[in-house]
Amino acid sequence: MDPAVRAAVKEHADAMGLDVSSYVTSAVLRQMADDALVARRFAAADAAVSATEALPAPEATGPEFDESELAAARAGIAEALAAEGRNAA
């Protein structure tokens, strides 16, 4: 562990009245619980993605996108990402 990080962990553990081992164990257990919650929340979506990826690729049935259609799609994606960024702030 980086010495500066080690010192910060010790400082925080001391402030909480815990030894470093207890402090780190608590943090690890909390992170593991958070990870498990995220995995449960996204399990159905992950399964759907896996099932979709397992399907054979469809054969092209229509014309390719032209440059104006690609530009419009890129602009829509950029706007959606910008709106998401504004909503997250």
C-alpha positions in Angstrom: 0.0 0.0 0.0 1.2 3.5 -0.8 2.7 5.1 2.3 0.5 8.2 2.0 -2.6 6.0 1.7 -1.5 3.9 4.6 -1.1 7.0 6.7 -4.5 8.3 5.7 -6.1 5.0 6.6 -4.4 5.0 10.0 -5.6 8.5 10.6 -9.2 7.7 9.7 -9.2 4.5 11.7 -7.8 6.3 14.8 -10.5 9.0 14.3 -13.2 6.3 14.4 -11.6 4.7 17.5 -10.7 1.5 15.5 -7.5 -0.3 14.8 -6.5 -0.4 11.1 -7.4 -4.0 10.7 -11.0 -3.5 12.0 -11.4 -0.3 9.9 -10.2 -2.0 6.7 -12.3 -5.1 7.4 -15.4 -2.9 7.9 -14.7 -1.0 4.6 -14.2 -4.2 2.7 -17.4 -5.8 4.0 -19.3 -2.6 3.1 -17.9 -2.7 -0.4 -18.7 -6.4 -0.8 -22.3 -5.7 0.2 -22.5 -2.8 -2.2 -21.1 -5.0 -5.0 -23.6 -7.8 -4.3 -26.5 -5.3 -4.3 -25.4 -3.9 -7.7 -25.0 -7.5 -9.1 -28.5 -8.4 -7.9 -30.0 -5.2 -9.4 -28.4 -5.8 -12.8 -28.7 -9.6 -12.9 -31.7 -9.6 -15.2 -30.1 -7.1 -17.6 -26.8 -9.0 -17.6 -28.6 -12.2 -18.4 -30.5 -10.5 -21.2 -27.3 -9.1 -22.6 -25.6 -12.5 -22.4 -28.6 -14.2 -24.1 -28.5 -11.6 -26.9 -24.8 -11.9 -27.4 -25.2 -15.7 -27.7 -27.6 -15.3 -30.7 -26.2 -15.5 -34.2 -25.6 -12.2 -35.8 -28.4 -11.2 -38.1 -27.8 -11.0 -41.8 -28.0 -7.6 -43.3 -31.4 -7.0 -44.8 -31.4 -3.3 -45.5 -29.2 -0.6 -46.9 -26.3 0.7 -44.8 -26.7 4.0 -43.0 -25.5 7.0 -45.0 -23.4 9.8 -43.5 -26.3 12.0 -42.7 -28.1 9.3 -40.8 -24.9 8.5 -38.9 -24.4 12.2 -38.1 -27.9 12.5 -36.8 -27.4 9.4 -34.6 -24.2 10.8 -33.3 -25.8 14.1 -32.5 -28.7 12.4 -30.7 -26.3 10.4 -28.6 -24.2 13.5 -27.8 -27.4 15.3 -26.7 -28.5 12.4 -24.5 -25.1 12.2 -22.9 -25.0 15.9 -22.3 -28.5 15.8 -20.7 -27.4 12.9 -18.5 -24.4 14.9 -17.4 -26.6 17.9 -16.6 -29.0 15.8 -14.6 -26.2 14.2 -12.7 -24.7 17.5 -11.6 
